[in-house]
């Protein structure tokens, strides 16, 4: 579970990321990021019903992604807002592959510390 300060919750903040952010695609994930004026990184995860009609599967994907993001927060530069959008196919991937995809997409977005 991500800490409360690391969650992007407000609709206006998520819309700002989609309007102003840069997009990066890797595997079954799409990441939109934009700088914020805070000292924390905040993320939202979007899993639509196109992935699975079952809420159990969608929630499992979100839990896995939150865990993967939480492990990488200390390796990231501060001050990023991001929205991770899941594309169909991730529900069949294992957790290790998901973690590798998160690493690669953060490297593409240049969110990680050097």
C-alpha positions as CSV (number, residue, x, y, z in Angstrom):
1,X,0.0,0.0,0.0
2,X,1.3,3.5,-0.9
3,X,1.4,6.0,1.9
4,X,-1.4,8.6,1.9
5,X,1.0,11.4,0.9
6,X,2.1,9.3,-2.2
7,X,-1.4,8.9,-3.5
8,X,-2.8,11.2,-6.2
9,X,-6.5,11.3,-5.3
10,X,-8.1,14.5,-6.5
11,X,-9.7,14.5,-10.0
12,X,-8.3,17.9,-10.8
13,X,-4.7,16.7,-10.1
14,X,-5.2,13.6,-12.3
15,X,-6.6,15.7,-15.1
16,X,-3.6,18.1,-14.8
17,X,-1.3,15.1,-15.3
18,X,-3.1,13.9,-18.3
19,X,-3.2,17.4,-19.9
20,X,0.3,18.6,-19.1
21,X,2.3,15.4,-18.6
22,X,4.6,13.5,-20.9
23,X,3.6,9.9,-21.8
24,X,5.8,6.8,-21.8
25,X,4.8,3.3,-22.8
26,X,6.4,0.1,-21.8
27,X,4.9,-3.4,-22.1
28,X,1.3,-3.3,-20.9
29,X,1.8,0.0,-18.9
30,X,1.4,3.6,-19.9
31,X,2.8,6.3,-17.6
32,X,2.0,10.0,-17.7
33,X,4.3,12.2,-15.5
34,X,4.5,15.9,-14.7
35,X,6.6,17.8,-12.1
36,X,4.8,19.1,-9.1
37,X,5.9,21.7,-6.6
38,X,5.9,19.3,-3.6
39,X,8.6,17.3,-1.9
40,X,6.8,14.0,-2.4
41,X,6.0,11.9,-5.4
42,X,2.3,11.1,-6.0
43,X,0.8,8.3,-8.2
44,X,-2.6,7.1,-9.3
45,X,-3.3,3.8,-10.9
46,X,-6.0,3.3,-13.5
47,X,-7.3,-0.2,-14.3
48,X,-10.4,-0.2,-16.5
49,X,-13.1,-2.8,-17.0
50,X,-11.5,-3.6,-20.3
51,X,-8.8,-5.4,-18.4
52,X,-11.2,-7.6,-16.6
53,X,-14.9,-7.4,-15.6
54,X,-14.0,-8.9,-12.3
55,X,-13.1,-6.4,-9.6
56,X,-11.0,-9.0,-7.8
57,X,-8.5,-9.1,-10.7
58,X,-8.5,-5.3,-11.2
59,X,-7.8,-4.8,-7.5
60,X,-5.0,-7.4,-7.6
61,X,-3.3,-5.6,-10.4
62,X,-3.6,-2.3,-8.5
63,X,-2.1,-3.9,-5.4
64,X,0.8,-5.3,-7.3
65,X,1.5,-1.9,-9.0
66,X,1.3,0.0,-5.7
67,X,3.8,-2.4,-4.2
68,X,6.2,-2.0,-7.1
69,X,6.0,1.8,-7.0
70,X,6.4,1.9,-3.2
71,X,9.7,-0.1,-3.5
72,X,11.0,2.5,-6.0
73,X,10.0,5.7,-4.2
74,X,13.3,6.1,-2.4
75,X,15.2,5.7,-5.7
76,X,13.2,8.5,-7.4
77,X,13.8,12.2,-7.6
78,X,11.3,14.2,-5.5
79,X,8.5,16.2,-7.0
80,X,6.7,14.0,-9.6
81,X,3.0,13.3,-10.1
82,X,2.2,10.3,-12.2
83,X,-0.7,8.3,-13.5
84,X,-0.1,4.6,-14.5
85,X,-2.7,3.3,-17.0
86,X,-2.8,-0.5,-17.4
87,X,-3.3,-1.9,-20.9
88,X,-4.9,-5.3,-21.5
89,X,-2.5,-8.2,-21.0
90,X,-0.9,-7.3,-17.7
91,X,-3.4,-9.5,-15.8
92,X,-1.5,-12.5,-17.3
93,X,2.0,-11.3,-16.3
94,X,3.8,-12.4,-13.1
95,X,4.8,-9.9,-10.4
96,X,8.5,-10.1,-11.2
97,X,7.8,-9.1,-14.9
98,X,5.6,-6.3,-13.6
99,X,8.4,-4.9,-11.4
100,X,10.8,-5.0,-14.3
101,X,8.4,-3.1,-16.5
102,X,7.9,-0.4,-13.8
103,X,11.7,0.0,-13.6
104,X,12.0,0.4,-17.3
105,X,9.2,2.9,-17.6
106,X,10.6,5.0,-14.8
107,X,14.0,5.0,-16.5
108,X,12.3,6.1,-19.7
109,X,10.6,8.9,-17.8
110,X,13.9,9.9,-16.2
111,X,12.2,9.9,-12.7
112,X,15.0,7.9,-11.1
113,X,18.0,9.4,-9.4
114,X,21.3,9.2,-11.2
